Amino acid sequence: MDDPFYNPEDFRSPAEAVKILGVSPKTVQLWVENGTLRAWKTPGGHRRITVESIMEVVRQREQSKRPALVIPESQPKLPLILIVDDELNHRRLYELGIAAWKRPVKVETAKDGFEGLIKMGHYRPQVLITDLHMPGMDGFQMIRRLQGIPELSGTLLIVVTAMNHAEIEARGGLPANLLVFSKPVPFDQLKENIAGHLGWSA
């Protein structure tokens, strides 16, 4: 593509769209042709589909499923914490650390910023904990996209990173409404801030 504003992270291949949306290649092709999915072609003739249009289809499909389940008042929906980190061991560490709090909360994980965006739209978690340095769509890109989604304005955004302040600023910085902690994962501080956000008693 000759467009100087083209950013590869804003696009996914048809095969990736098939995997994300859980439909057949033919369905993705039809959605591209009828404009449901917006796509471009690279100079080599390869089709690339915009992340925004994929996410919009995900949101529309989720909305069409609601209410999929009516939860009785005796079984209140648990608050959800979404962990976004490319390291499997780190994701497991979060799951074990949060389970040790013995609080009524669910944990969902994502391996990069793009999967994190999809799951943010799907689950609308009360808390997001993310790394910054990840392959593909990193934490910076994911956070910037989340800033424009009013439905997620009530989500507590937490960054846990090995990057220092100067490195973060060199990448354009982070919004002021985020909590930023340094690795190793400070579980006591996370618990304190999440407890305040979710209204847990001492």
DONU-64903 format. One record per residue (C-alpha): residue number from 1; residue in three letters; x, z, y. Coordinates in nm, 2 decimals. Layout:
N
<seq=NUM, type=ALA, u=X, w=Z, v=Y>
...
end
This chain:
202
<seq=1, type=MET, u=0.00, w=0.00, v=0.00>
<seq=2, type=ASP, u=0.13, w=-0.09, v=0.35>
<seq=3, type=ASP, u=-0.07, w=0.19, v=0.53>
<seq=4, type=PRO, u=0.19, w=0.42, v=0.70>
<seq=5, type=PHE, u=-0.05, w=0.71, v=0.67>
<seq=6, type=TYR, u=-0.08, w=0.67, v=0.29>
<seq=7, type=ASN, u=0.00, w=1.00, v=0.11>
<seq=8, type=PRO, u=0.02, w=0.98, v=-0.27>
<seq=9, type=GLU, u=-0.10, w=1.34, v=-0.30>
<seq=10, type=ASP, u=-0.44, w=1.23, v=-0.15>
<seq=11, type=PHE, u=-0.50, w=1.00, v=-0.44>
<seq=12, type=ARG, u=-0.54, w=1.01, v=-0.82>
<seq=13, type=SER, u=-0.53, w=0.73, v=-1.08>
<seq=14, type=PRO, u=-0.84, w=0.62, v=-1.27>
<seq=15, type=ALA, u=-0.71, w=0.79, v=-1.58>
<seq=16, type=GLU, u=-0.67, w=1.12, v=-1.39>
<seq=17, type=ALA, u=-1.02, w=1.08, v=-1.25>
<seq=18, type=VAL, u=-1.16, w=1.03, v=-1.60>
<seq=19, type=LYS, u=-1.00, w=1.36, v=-1.71>
<seq=20, type=ILE, u=-1.11, w=1.56, v=-1.41>
<seq=21, type=LEU, u=-1.47, w=1.43, v=-1.41>
<seq=22, type=GLY, u=-1.51, w=1.42, v=-1.79>
<seq=23, type=VAL, u=-1.66, w=1.07, v=-1.79>
<seq=24, type=SER, u=-1.57, w=0.74, v=-1.95>
<seq=25, type=PRO, u=-1.33, w=0.49, v=-1.79>
<seq=26, type=LYS, u=-1.62, w=0.26, v=-1.76>
<seq=27, type=THR, u=-1.82, w=0.52, v=-1.56>
<seq=28, type=VAL, u=-1.52, w=0.57, v=-1.32>
<seq=29, type=GLN, u=-1.50, w=0.19, v=-1.28>
<seq=30, type=LEU, u=-1.87, w=0.16, v=-1.20>
<seq=31, type=TRP, u=-1.85, w=0.45, v=-0.95>
<seq=32, type=VAL, u=-1.56, w=0.28, v=-0.78>
<seq=33, type=GLU, u=-1.75, w=-0.05, v=-0.76>
<seq=34, type=ASN, u=-2.06, w=0.11, v=-0.62>
<seq=35, type=GLY, u=-1.87, w=0.32, v=-0.36>
<seq=36, type=THR, u=-1.94, w=0.66, v=-0.52>
<seq=37, type=LEU, u=-1.56, w=0.70, v=-0.56>
<seq=38, type=ARG, u=-1.35, w=0.56, v=-0.28>
<seq=39, type=ALA, u=-1.04, w=0.38, v=-0.40>
<seq=40, type=TRP, u=-0.73, w=0.18, v=-0.28>
<seq=41, type=LYS, u=-0.50, w=-0.06, v=-0.45>
<seq=42, type=THR, u=-0.12, w=-0.02, v=-0.44>
<seq=43, type=PRO, u=0.11, w=-0.31, v=-0.36>
<seq=44, type=GLY, u=0.15, w=-0.34, v=-0.74>
<seq=45, type=GLY, u=-0.22, w=-0.38, v=-0.79>
<seq=46, type=HIS, u=-0.28, w=-0.03, v=-0.93>
<seq=47, type=ARG, u=-0.61, w=0.14, v=-0.82>
<seq=48, type=ARG, u=-0.59, w=0.49, v=-0.67>
<seq=49, type=ILE, u=-0.89, w=0.70, v=-0.60>
<seq=50, type=THR, u=-0.92, w=0.95, v=-0.31>
<seq=51, type=VAL, u=-0.91, w=1.32, v=-0.39>
<seq=52, type=GLU, u=-1.19, w=1.38, v=-0.14>
<seq=53, type=SER, u=-1.43, w=1.15, v=-0.32>
<seq=54, type=ILE, u=-1.35, w=1.30, v=-0.66>
<seq=55, type=MET, u=-1.41, w=1.65, v=-0.52>
<seq=56, type=GLU, u=-1.74, w=1.53, v=-0.37>
<seq=57, type=VAL, u=-1.86, w=1.41, v=-0.71>
<seq=58, type=VAL, u=-1.76, w=1.74, v=-0.86>
<seq=59, type=ARG, u=-1.96, w=1.93, v=-0.60>
<seq=60, type=GLN, u=-2.26, w=1.71, v=-0.64>
<seq=61, type=ARG, u=-2.26, w=1.74, v=-1.02>
<seq=62, type=GLU, u=-2.23, w=2.12, v=-0.99>
<seq=63, type=GLN, u=-2.52, w=2.14, v=-0.74>
<seq=64, type=SER, u=-2.73, w=1.93, v=-0.97>
<seq=65, type=LYS, u=-2.68, w=2.18, v=-1.25>
<seq=66, type=ARG, u=-2.79, w=2.48, v=-1.05>
<seq=67, type=PRO, u=-2.95, w=2.71, v=-1.15>
<seq=68, type=ALA, u=-2.79, w=2.66, v=-1.48>
<seq=69, type=LEU, u=-2.83, w=3.03, v=-1.58>
<seq=70, type=VAL, u=-3.05, w=3.31, v=-1.45>
<seq=71, type=ILE, u=-2.85, w=3.63, v=-1.48>
<seq=72, type=PRO, u=-3.07, w=3.94, v=-1.52>
<seq=73, type=GLU, u=-3.03, w=4.22, v=-1.26>
<seq=74, type=SER, u=-2.90, w=4.44, v=-1.53>
<seq=75, type=GLN, u=-2.61, w=4.19, v=-1.58>
<seq=76, type=PRO, u=-2.47, w=4.13, v=-1.23>
<seq=77, type=LYS, u=-2.23, w=3.85, v=-1.18>
<seq=78, type=LEU, u=-1.87, w=3.97, v=-1.17>
<seq=79, type=PRO, u=-1.65, w=3.88, v=-0.87>
<seq=80, type=LEU, u=-1.39, w=3.62, v=-0.95>
<seq=81, type=ILE, u=-1.02, w=3.60, v=-0.87>
<seq=82, type=LEU, u=-0.86, w=3.26, v=-0.89>
<seq=83, type=ILE, u=-0.48, w=3.24, v=-0.96>
<seq=84, type=VAL, u=-0.30, w=2.92, v=-0.87>
<seq=85, type=ASP, u=0.06, w=2.90, v=-1.00>
<seq=86, type=ASP, u=0.25, w=2.63, v=-1.18>
<seq=87, type=GLU, u=0.43, w=2.88, v=-1.41>
<seq=88, type=LEU, u=0.24, w=2.97, v=-1.73>
<seq=89, type=ASN, u=0.42, w=3.30, v=-1.76>
<seq=90, type=HIS, u=0.33, w=3.39, v=-1.40>
<seq=91, type=ARG, u=-0.04, w=3.31, v=-1.47>
<seq=92, type=ARG, u=-0.03, w=3.53, v=-1.78>
<seq=93, type=LEU, u=0.14, w=3.81, v=-1.58>
<seq=94, type=TYR, u=-0.14, w=3.80, v=-1.32>
<seq=95, type=GLU, u=-0.40, w=3.82, v=-1.60>
<seq=96, type=LEU, u=-0.24, w=4.12, v=-1.76>
<seq=97, type=GLY, u=-0.17, w=4.30, v=-1.43>
<seq=98, type=ILE, u=-0.53, w=4.26, v=-1.31>
<seq=99, type=ALA, u=-0.67, w=4.36, v=-1.64>
<seq=100, type=ALA, u=-0.47, w=4.68, v=-1.61>
<seq=101, type=TRP, u=-0.67, w=4.77, v=-1.30>
<seq=102, type=LYS, u=-0.98, w=4.82, v=-1.53>
<seq=103, type=ARG, u=-1.21, w=4.69, v=-1.27>
<seq=104, type=PRO, u=-1.52, w=4.47, v=-1.31>
<seq=105, type=VAL, u=-1.36, w=4.14, v=-1.22>
<seq=106, type=LYS, u=-1.30, w=3.80, v=-1.38>
<seq=107, type=VAL, u=-0.98, w=3.59, v=-1.36>
<seq=108, type=GLU, u=-0.96, w=3.21, v=-1.36>
<seq=109, type=THR, u=-0.63, w=3.02, v=-1.33>
<seq=110, type=ALA, u=-0.51, w=2.68, v=-1.21>
<seq=111, type=LYS, u=-0.17, w=2.52, v=-1.25>
<seq=112, type=ASP, u=-0.14, w=2.33, v=-0.92>
<seq=113, type=GLY, u=-0.31, w=2.29, v=-0.58>
<seq=114, type=PHE, u=-0.53, w=2.00, v=-0.69>
<seq=115, type=GLU, u=-0.67, w=2.19, v=-0.99>
<seq=116, type=GLY, u=-0.70, w=2.49, v=-0.76>
<seq=117, type=LEU, u=-0.92, w=2.29, v=-0.52>
<seq=118, type=ILE, u=-1.14, w=2.17, v=-0.80>
<seq=119, type=LYS, u=-1.19, w=2.53, v=-0.93>
<seq=120, type=MET, u=-1.24, w=2.66, v=-0.58>
<seq=121, type=GLY, u=-1.53, w=2.42, v=-0.54>
<seq=122, type=HIS, u=-1.66, w=2.49, v=-0.89>
<seq=123, type=TYR, u=-1.64, w=2.87, v=-0.89>
<seq=124, type=ARG, u=-1.63, w=2.97, v=-0.52>
<seq=125, type=PRO, u=-1.42, w=3.28, v=-0.60>
<seq=126, type=GLN, u=-1.42, w=3.59, v=-0.39>
<seq=127, type=VAL, u=-1.03, w=3.60, v=-0.40>
<seq=128, type=LEU, u=-0.77, w=3.33, v=-0.42>
<seq=129, type=ILE, u=-0.40, w=3.42, v=-0.50>
<seq=130, type=THR, u=-0.17, w=3.12, v=-0.48>
<seq=131, type=ASP, u=0.20, w=3.03, v=-0.50>
<seq=132, type=LEU, u=0.34, w=2.79, v=-0.24>
<seq=133, type=HIS, u=0.61, w=2.59, v=-0.42>
<seq=134, type=MET, u=0.44, w=2.38, v=-0.69>
<seq=135, type=PRO, u=0.48, w=2.02, v=-0.81>
<seq=136, type=GLY, u=0.22, w=1.77, v=-0.71>
<seq=137, type=MET, u=-0.01, w=1.93, v=-0.46>
<seq=138, type=ASP, u=0.15, w=2.25, v=-0.35>
<seq=139, type=GLY, u=0.00, w=2.57, v=-0.20>
<seq=140, type=PHE, u=0.05, w=2.45, v=0.16>
<seq=141, type=GLN, u=-0.15, w=2.13, v=0.10>
<seq=142, type=MET, u=-0.42, w=2.32, v=-0.09>
<seq=143, type=ILE, u=-0.46, w=2.58, v=0.18>
<seq=144, type=ARG, u=-0.49, w=2.32, v=0.46>
<seq=145, type=ARG, u=-0.77, w=2.15, v=0.27>
<seq=146, type=LEU, u=-0.95, w=2.48, v=0.21>
<seq=147, type=GLN, u=-0.95, w=2.56, v=0.59>
<seq=148, type=GLY, u=-1.22, w=2.30, v=0.65>
<seq=149, type=ILE, u=-1.47, w=2.42, v=0.39>
<seq=150, type=PRO, u=-1.72, w=2.66, v=0.55>
<seq=151, type=GLU, u=-1.87, w=2.77, v=0.21>
<seq=152, type=LEU, u=-1.53, w=2.92, v=0.12>
<seq=153, type=SER, u=-1.48, w=3.11, v=0.45>
<seq=154, type=GLY, u=-1.56, w=3.44, v=0.28>
<seq=155, type=THR, u=-1.28, w=3.40, v=0.02>
<seq=156, type=LEU, u=-0.99, w=3.64, v=0.06>
<seq=157, type=LEU, u=-0.68, w=3.42, v=0.07>
<seq=158, type=ILE, u=-0.35, w=3.57, v=-0.06>
<seq=159, type=VAL, u=-0.01, w=3.40, v=-0.09>
<seq=160, type=VAL, u=0.26, w=3.54, v=-0.32>
<seq=161, type=THR, u=0.58, w=3.34, v=-0.29>
<seq=162, type=ALA, u=0.95, w=3.35, v=-0.33>
<seq=163, type=MET, u=0.99, w=3.15, v=-0.01>
<seq=164, type=ASN, u=1.11, w=3.35, v=0.30>
<seq=165, type=HIS, u=0.96, w=3.34, v=0.65>
<seq=166, type=ALA, u=1.20, w=3.07, v=0.78>
<seq=167, type=GLU, u=1.13, w=2.84, v=0.48>
<seq=168, type=ILE, u=0.75, w=2.88, v=0.53>
<seq=169, type=GLU, u=0.78, w=2.81, v=0.90>
<seq=170, type=ALA, u=0.99, w=2.50, v=0.83>
<seq=171, type=ARG, u=0.70, w=2.37, v=0.62>
<seq=172, type=GLY, u=0.45, w=2.41, v=0.91>
<seq=173, type=GLY, u=0.36, w=2.78, v=0.86>
<seq=174, type=LEU, u=0.04, w=2.93, v=0.73>
<seq=175, type=PRO, u=-0.29, w=3.02, v=0.89>
<seq=176, type=ALA, u=-0.31, w=3.36, v=1.04>
<seq=177, type=ASN, u=-0.60, w=3.48, v=0.82>
<seq=178, type=LEU, u=-0.38, w=3.48, v=0.51>
<seq=179, type=LEU, u=-0.21, w=3.77, v=0.35>
<seq=180, type=VAL, u=0.15, w=3.68, v=0.25>
<seq=181, type=PHE, u=0.35, w=3.88, v=0.00>
<seq=182, type=SER, u=0.69, w=3.82, v=-0.15>
<seq=183, type=LYS, u=0.76, w=3.79, v=-0.52>
<seq=184, type=PRO, u=0.79, w=3.97, v=-0.76>
<seq=185, type=VAL, u=0.41, w=4.01, v=-0.77>
<seq=186, type=PRO, u=0.32, w=4.33, v=-0.58>
<seq=187, type=PHE, u=0.02, w=4.44, v=-0.79>
<seq=188, type=ASP, u=-0.03, w=4.77, v=-0.61>
<seq=189, type=GLN, u=-0.06, w=4.59, v=-0.27>
<seq=190, type=LEU, u=-0.28, w=4.32, v=-0.42>
<seq=191, type=LYS, u=-0.51, w=4.58, v=-0.57>
<seq=192, type=GLU, u=-0.54, w=4.77, v=-0.24>
<seq=193, type=ASN, u=-0.64, w=4.46, v=-0.04>
<seq=194, type=ILE, u=-0.87, w=4.32, v=-0.31>
<seq=195, type=ALA, u=-1.04, w=4.65, v=-0.35>
<seq=196, type=GLY, u=-1.11, w=4.66, v=0.02>
<seq=197, type=HIS, u=-1.24, w=4.31, v=0.02>
<seq=198, type=LEU, u=-1.47, w=4.36, v=-0.28>
<seq=199, type=GLY, u=-1.58, w=4.71, v=-0.18>
<seq=200, type=TRP, u=-1.44, w=4.89, v=-0.48>
<seq=201, type=SER, u=-1.45, w=5.27, v=-0.46>
<seq=202, type=ALA, u=-1.13, w=5.47, v=-0.49>
end
